[in-house]
Amino acid sequence: MHANSLPAIRRLRHAGLLPACAALLLGAVQSAHAAKPAPPLNPPAVVEDVVSSTTSVWDRVAVLPDGRLLVELPAWAGNTGPGLAVLDASGTPRPYPDGTWNDPATPAEKRLVAPADLQLQPDGTLWVLDSGQPDPARKPVANGPKVVRIDTHTGQVVRTWAIDPAVLRADSRPATMRVARGHAFIGDSGIPAMIVIRLDNNRQRRLMEHTPALTAGQPITVDGRVMTNPAGHTAIINISQMEISPDGQWLYFEPLCGPVYKLDTDLLVDPAVTPIELEEGPTLWYKTPALGGITLGPDGTLYFNDVSTSSIFRLMPDRVYQKIVTDSRLHWPGGSFATRDGQLYIPAAQLDRTAPFNGGHNAVQWPVHIYRINIGSLPPPKF
């Protein structure tokens, strides 16, 4: 749905004609996710081991303009030390942007308490979502939840935006974020909702609470085993992954269990859009399995990291869907990063083996790796 259609929809509602159009609208949504499945890539993509660690679990990765690997190290996964780091030549994590911003003694508003998502833009601007919640079983640290903008060319924090407690709920957990069109779009995985921050005036709104597209509807299964929380109950994770088109027009997102939805950001940036229009706005884009990451390649191809089978799929701009590789080494392929020259970096995060998702027991099998696939050299699908 495009913003230009919103006035027409409002006129239909005022005229009492919107219900009459429901069947047509539903048909459009149901057909929108149709794609042409292709046979698995044969031979499959080559998976190259880039770096490993015997002490750290990395759940998201990016490649800085100078070529260094930037990693997110969630404290809830059992990590100690910096929450955001660059890897040196030996693979050792070094605090990023510096030690002060990763020092527990620094006031919460001036440090990275619990990084939850990363977005590195082509101009070198790095956006970091800080959930402020190093322990999912406890409330966020006061003044912890925020958005942080970093200039990766200078390694300096440019500005921060504290997330207003008024747009959070008691069990909120800011989990994923993309920035575009002068706004930050934040997914709350605790109480499913979209938090939108207009960056120039810091106006913050909570939208789409409990909208079905944001809400988990099934368990997460990895290698045939259902993920459980520390209490031993089935783990439920609402919206947790996002990606955005280069022009900022289309936001792709999913509850961790899938599927992937697509939403026109016109609906999020316009305060006049109604709650009904927002709830009806998401389009089911593809019925994916549980994903550890969604990444947009330089040619517009979406890469889906399937945690259930340790596989990577691609959804091409012409709507062709194909598995490019299944590899047991890619255990829980997490938040990946595609470089402009066609290299896809993928952390094998093993998050299902960490204590919060394994009934309270840490069963990570060391070492943990980051892998790379040359997606720029992959052949087109053959039917």
C-alpha angles and dihedrals in degrees: 000000000000126000090244088067094055098083089051091051090050090051090051091051093049090049092050092242100114095091090054089059095048095097092051092048092048091051090052092051094047093051095044095080095051111124138164111255114216127202114267114280109271116229092025122235116282113250113210123197109230107172139343140199135204093196110035136064111210116197101173134028139188134178114234120221089258091055099255119136116244116202137187116223111193114211091213088064090063099266122145125198127029121012091208122034147160119228117237124214091282094048094254113146115241120194115265133240083001144310095272093059089054098040115113088213092063115095110266095244090059101044140059102257099176117348110210105174142010134208120184112191124207093254091060097259111144120203118197126191111210112197090191087219115107091168115047090203092061135059119265119274111264110267089006106114109083150126116250126198117202129185102221092195091064099022090231131134106241100188144334132216116204112218106241111242087222090072093049131077130216091264098034121137118185100216112161138020145181127186125211141131091027092301138100114222110202127186117215107210095181098060102011111245144118118249114201122195120190099213101206096057100016093236107165129197134180111218141175096018110188092359105163093236090062096042127090112243104179142025123274112244123193119184089344095307122114114230115241135195124236090275090058094250125129109282113241117197119177125194106351109147132057141172131175136207116253092251091050093238100115128047118197117199144155144185103249092258091055163218113156120235131193123216132185106235089216084081092056101044097047110082090198093067110109127231090249092054090049093050091049094043103083116091119208099242102180136346096239128172120242109311132204092194146003117209132181114218124216092262095051096263115142117222118206119200106212111206094184095067105014090249139139120217130187128212107197126209090255088058096254111148121203141163108234099184146354113199128164089218089068092074105169099351101214137193104334134191131219118208123214090250092059106263118139114204115200128185113213091216103177089208092158087064094054119100099255091057100032103061092276095306124114110223101162111154110221137258105048114205144204113214134193134214123192096227091170090070098046114121121236118265119277119216 
